[in-house]
């Protein structure tokens, strides 16, 4: 790699975990740390020791951890960070429980925050400017004297700088006088404009030139990425952020976007190219670990990032990907997706069908037939943009490359609210080859019962089904004018190994629509295990 080095400071486990609906257990944090070490992230801030038992448990566990693959040298590549505050007003550092907790954590690097906005000094701390400067200087000096590297988080720096620039700069200077390795300028409220970010960074750089000058931006104004990039261009050499933009209120600067932006577009050095190629997987891993929905429209790493729908666009991309893709998706471990709908052209379909028949061309009659079938299906309510699994089955059928591995001959579902939690029963009759099997199963609702019955029946013949998981189930009423008799579209998302696909069913009977989507999902699990799909 070439270019100026920018260090990456990951605060997902602390600041990201303050986001609504984001949670990590102590064990989750250890799994997470291993992934970040493997990715070569410079700093991982894992929590606030003493703030809650979970963080204390994690830091104790790390002290006994042998490192990824039993490599104890991981600390030379990735610095574990503990976060906390300065000592309190009128308190000496030696008496501070917060600072004691930081030292007891065993973390390689410590980050403490302090006030840099007079509004907070006077209205929140209820003290004066000189005492605030003492809190910063003495707290940093105490931790440094204990042999620790210390970063000072200049909380509300940009608001403070705009309000009283001299005082804000004095706070930064106090941290450096105390021996801080670096200072991090925070747009804590997330509402600072880009020009003001540049002005604040430039003022600190000219006033005291810290060795490490970090930027920590929240996204309340929707400018976290732009403001972080601007700060780097103005002289910041450390970016702080969270994967997928997790964080309080509207979130933090998104590392999933920032890292490829800086490395691929601005030629800075952040992580190794091999790690960059894995960034899509890493971003998804973090969302899954936090049990949080992944935003598929994220730049670089989302499934929609390189998805093409308009026929003219697809035709151009097939000729030269630079026409409608700002980078090669493979650079970030993502892939191009060609979406099929009644708005698509032959180029879209042809490219999609080449996965199953590489030599097919746009003038092939089967391409025209596929277009007609898709337009007819979409007119009936089907939609394939989020149900590419069902689309694959349709195209394989048209190409003569698909035969259902089993047949659902009959099914019945009963629901009784008096039964308790498992209030539904489904009975299915399935034929596989020359064998016919009846099985009944209970479920929490009729669709769950039907899914359970199908899986129980088929897993005897196709054990791979037990390795799959239904991860999402969506129902949309297409036309509400018929009330409870309206046509509905059901989309089921299924995961098998690292692959995820959607399947779709449409009917005025929600159970029939669900059965259609579930059957397509099961067909694909079996076919993919046989090497006939994907």
NORQUIWO-V393487 format. One record per residue. PHI is phi in degrees with one decimal (999 if undefined). BURIAL is 1 if it has 16 or more other ideal C-beta (glycine too) atoms within 10 Angstrom, else 0. D_FIRST is the distance of its C-alpha to the first C-alpha in whole Angstrom. Layout:
BEGIN
PHI/BURIAL/D_FIRST  PHI/BURIAL/D_FIRST
END
This chain:
BEGIN
999/0/0  -124.4/0/4  100.0/0/7  -67.1/0/10  -76.9/0/10  -120.3/1/12  -83.0/1/14  -106.5/1/16  -114.6/1/19  -97.4/1/21  -114.8/1/25  -59.1/1/26  -72.5/1/28  -113.9/1/30  -71.0/1/30  -63.8/1/29  -70.3/1/32  -81.3/0/34  -73.4/1/34  -62.6/0/37  83.5/0/37  -104.2/1/34  -141.1/0/35  -133.4/1/33  -80.8/0/36  -60.3/1/35  -67.6/0/34  -56.3/1/32  -64.2/1/30  -69.7/1/29  -60.0/0/28  -62.4/1/26  -57.4/1/24  -60.1/1/24  -62.6/1/21  -71.2/1/19  -63.0/1/19  -63.1/1/18  -81.7/1/15  79.4/0/14  -69.5/1/15  -68.9/1/16  -132.8/1/20  -123.5/1/22  -87.4/1/26  -104.8/1/28  156.5/1/31  -116.7/1/34  -57.6/1/36  91.6/1/40  -78.7/0/40  -159.1/0/40  -60.9/0/41  -61.9/1/38  -68.2/1/36  -62.7/1/38  -62.3/1/38  -63.9/1/34  -64.6/1/33  -66.1/0/36  -65.2/0/34  -64.3/1/31  -62.9/0/33  -104.1/0/34  -81.5/1/31  -82.6/0/29  91.7/1/26  -62.3/0/24  56.7/0/26  70.3/0/28  -98.0/0/25  -73.2/0/26  -81.2/0/23  -61.5/1/21  -67.2/0/22  -78.7/0/20  -103.7/0/17  -125.8/1/19  -92.9/1/21  -78.8/1/24  -117.2/1/26  -110.1/1/30  -113.5/1/31  -167.0/1/34  -116.1/1/37  -65.8/1/38  -65.8/1/41  -84.7/0/44  -58.0/0/47  78.0/0/49  -107.3/1/47  -86.7/0/46  -56.7/1/42  -63.1/0/44  -99.1/0/46  -83.3/1/44  -65.6/0/43  -62.6/1/40  -69.3/1/38  -63.4/1/40  -63.8/1/39  -62.0/1/35  -66.0/1/36  -74.0/0/37  -67.9/1/34  78.3/0/32  -68.6/1/29  -69.3/1/27  -131.1/1/26  -120.4/1/29  -121.2/1/29  -123.0/1/32  -105.6/1/33  -149.6/1/36  -79.7/1/38  -128.8/1/37  -114.2/1/39  -59.9/1/43  -56.1/0/44  -73.7/1/43  -60.4/1/44  -85.3/0/47  -93.2/0/48  -102.6/0/46  -75.8/1/46  55.5/0/49  -140.5/1/49  -111.1/0/48  -60.9/1/45  -65.1/0/46  -65.4/0/46  -62.6/1/42  -64.2/1/41  -65.5/1/42  -55.6/1/41  -67.5/1/37  -61.3/1/38  -70.4/1/40  -65.6/1/38  -62.9/1/34  -61.4/1/36  -64.3/1/38  -69.5/1/35  -65.5/1/33  -65.1/0/36  -87.1/0/36  87.6/0/32  -102.5/1/30  -78.9/1/27  -127.7/1/28  -105.3/1/27  -103.8/1/29  -85.2/1/30  -81.5/1/31  -64.2/1/33  55.8/1/34  -58.7/1/33  -69.0/1/33  -63.2/1/36  -66.1/1/37  -65.9/1/36  -68.8/0/38  -82.0/0/41  -153.5/1/41  -60.1/0/38  -61.4/0/39  -67.2/1/40  -60.1/1/36  -68.9/1/35  -63.1/1/37  -64.7/1/36  -63.1/1/32  -64.4/1/34  -61.4/1/36  -64.9/1/33  -69.6/1/31  -63.7/0/35  -76.3/1/35  104.4/1/32  -60.9/1/29  -68.6/1/25  -167.1/1/25  -123.9/1/26  -119.4/1/26  -88.9/1/27  -110.7/1/29  -96.6/1/30  -65.0/1/33  -84.2/0/35  69.6/1/32  -118.2/0/34  -86.2/1/33  -80.9/1/32  -56.4/1/29  -61.2/0/30  -72.6/1/32  -60.5/1/28  -59.9/1/27  -63.3/1/30  -66.6/1/30  -62.9/1/26  -63.3/0/27  -64.0/1/30  -66.8/1/29  -61.1/0/26  -77.3/0/29  -76.4/1/31  -140.4/1/30  41.3/0/26  -65.6/1/25  -62.7/0/22  -114.4/1/21  -121.2/1/22  -98.5/1/22  -131.3/1/23  -131.9/1/25  -123.6/1/27  -94.9/1/29  -108.2/1/30  -63.4/1/34  -100.4/1/33  75.5/0/31  -117.9/1/28  -58.5/1/26  -66.8/1/23  -60.1/1/24  -69.2/1/25  -67.7/1/22  -60.7/1/19  -65.6/1/22  -64.2/1/22  -63.7/1/18  -63.9/0/19  -85.8/1/22  129.8/1/20  -67.6/1/20  -120.7/1/17  -141.1/1/17  -107.0/1/18  -112.9/1/21  -175.1/1/22  -134.1/1/24  -67.9/1/23  63.8/1/25  72.8/1/26  -55.8/1/29  155.3/1/31  -60.0/1/34  56.5/0/36  -93.9/0/33  96.3/1/30  -109.0/1/27  -59.8/1/24  -89.3/1/22  -64.8/1/19  -62.2/1/19  -97.9/1/19  -64.2/1/17  -61.5/1/14  -65.0/1/13  -59.0/1/15  -68.2/1/13  -82.6/1/9  -86.7/1/11  -99.1/0/13  -111.3/0/12  64.6/0/9  -86.5/1/9  -103.9/0/7  -122.5/1/9  -134.0/1/9  -67.9/0/7  -55.3/0/8  -62.8/0/11  -70.0/1/12  -64.0/1/12  -63.8/0/14  -100.9/1/16  -70.0/1/17  -64.1/1/20  -61.8/1/21  -63.4/1/21  -61.9/1/22  -69.6/1/25  -59.7/1/25  -62.9/1/26  -62.4/1/28  -67.4/0/30  -62.2/1/30  -82.9/1/32  54.7/0/34  -122.7/1/33  -58.0/0/33  -84.3/1/30  -80.7/1/30  -73.3/0/29  -98.6/0/29  -62.0/1/25  -59.3/1/23  67.9/1/20  -107.7/1/21  -77.1/1/25  -65.4/1/27  -86.6/0/28  -61.3/1/25  -129.2/1/25  -98.0/0/29  -124.2/1/31  -119.3/1/35  -64.6/1/36  -58.7/0/37  -65.1/0/36  -64.4/1/33  -63.0/1/32  -59.1/1/34  -69.0/1/31  -64.0/1/28  -63.3/1/30  -83.8/0/30  -159.4/0/26  -63.4/1/24  -68.8/0/23  -64.4/0/26  -138.1/1/26  -132.5/1/23  -76.2/0/20  -144.9/1/17  -74.1/0/18  -53.5/1/19  -65.1/0/17  -63.4/1/14  -116.4/1/15  73.5/1/18  -103.7/1/21  -145.1/0/23  -73.2/1/25  -125.9/1/29  -104.6/1/32  -88.2/1/35  -117.0/1/38  -155.4/1/41  -72.4/0/44  -93.0/0/42  -81.2/1/40  -101.5/1/40  -65.3/1/41  -61.2/1/37  -58.5/1/36  -65.3/1/39  -60.7/1/38  -63.6/1/34  -67.3/1/35  -73.7/1/38  -67.0/0/36  -64.8/0/34  -106.8/1/38  -141.4/0/39  -56.6/0/36  -89.2/0/39  -67.4/1/40  -119.5/0/40  -62.2/1/41  -87.0/0/45  -67.8/1/46  -56.2/0/49  -68.2/1/47  -67.1/1/44  -63.5/0/47  -62.3/0/49  -61.6/1/46  -61.1/1/46  -64.2/0/49  -63.2/0/49  -68.6/1/46  -62.6/0/48  -63.7/0/51  -64.5/1/49  -68.4/1/48  -66.3/0/51  -85.3/0/52  118.0/1/50  -68.8/1/47  -148.4/1/43  -108.5/1/41  -64.0/1/37  -107.1/1/37  -132.4/1/39  -66.8/1/37  -63.8/1/39  -65.2/1/42  -63.6/1/41  -57.6/1/40  -63.3/1/43  -62.4/1/45  -66.9/1/43  -63.6/1/43  -64.7/0/47  -63.6/1/47  -81.9/1/45  72.8/0/48  -115.6/0/45  -138.4/1/46  -134.3/0/49  -57.6/0/50  -72.3/1/49  -157.3/1/52  -126.0/0/55  -87.7/1/56  -84.6/0/59  -166.5/0/61  -155.8/1/60  -137.3/0/61  -132.8/1/60  -123.4/0/62  -128.6/0/62  -141.4/0/64  -62.4/0/63  -83.9/0/65  -73.8/0/64  104.9/0/61  -62.6/0/57  -86.6/0/57  -93.8/1/60  -132.4/1/59  -131.8/1/60  -123.5/1/58  -121.7/1/60  -124.9/1/58  -121.1/1/60  -122.5/1/57  -114.0/0/57  -120.9/1/55  63.2/0/56  -100.5/0/60  -109.2/0/60  -118.7/0/61  -131.0/1/60  -106.8/0/61  -144.8/1/59  -111.9/0/59  -148.9/1/57  -94.6/1/57  -159.7/1/54  -87.0/0/54  106.6/0/55  -64.5/1/56  -69.0/1/52  -63.7/1/51  -62.7/1/54  -63.8/1/54  -61.8/1/50  -63.5/1/51  -66.1/1/54  -61.6/1/52  -66.0/1/49  -62.7/1/52  -66.7/1/54  -82.9/1/51  -63.4/1/49  -64.0/0/52  -89.4/0/51  -130.0/1/47  -56.8/0/46  -59.1/0/42  -59.9/1/44  -67.3/0/44  -86.1/0/40  -97.2/1/39  -144.2/0/40  -78.9/1/41  -104.0/0/39  -157.2/0/40  -145.5/1/44  -124.3/0/44  -125.6/0/48  -131.0/0/48  -80.4/0/52  -83.3/0/52  -149.7/0/55  -80.4/0/57  -67.2/0/60  -95.8/0/61  62.5/0/61  -72.0/0/60  -97.0/0/61  -69.2/0/58  -73.8/1/55  -123.1/1/52  -112.6/1/49  -112.0/1/47  -118.7/1/43  -111.2/1/42  -107.8/1/39  -125.5/1/38  -122.5/1/36  -140.0/1/35  64.6/0/32  -93.0/0/29  -97.5/0/31  -132.6/1/33  -145.8/1/35  -110.5/1/38  -133.7/1/42  -134.2/1/45  -141.6/1/48  -134.8/1/51  -170.8/1/55  -79.5/0/57  -105.4/0/57  -62.5/1/54  -69.3/1/55  -67.5/0/55  -62.0/1/52  -65.0/1/50  -62.1/1/51  -60.3/1/50  -67.0/1/46  -66.0/1/47  -64.0/1/48  -60.0/1/45  -62.0/1/43  -68.4/1/45  -56.4/1/45  -68.0/1/41  -57.9/1/40  -68.0/1/43  -64.5/1/42  -66.7/1/38  -68.6/1/39  -95.1/0/41  75.1/0/38  -102.8/1/40  -138.4/1/37  62.9/0/34
END
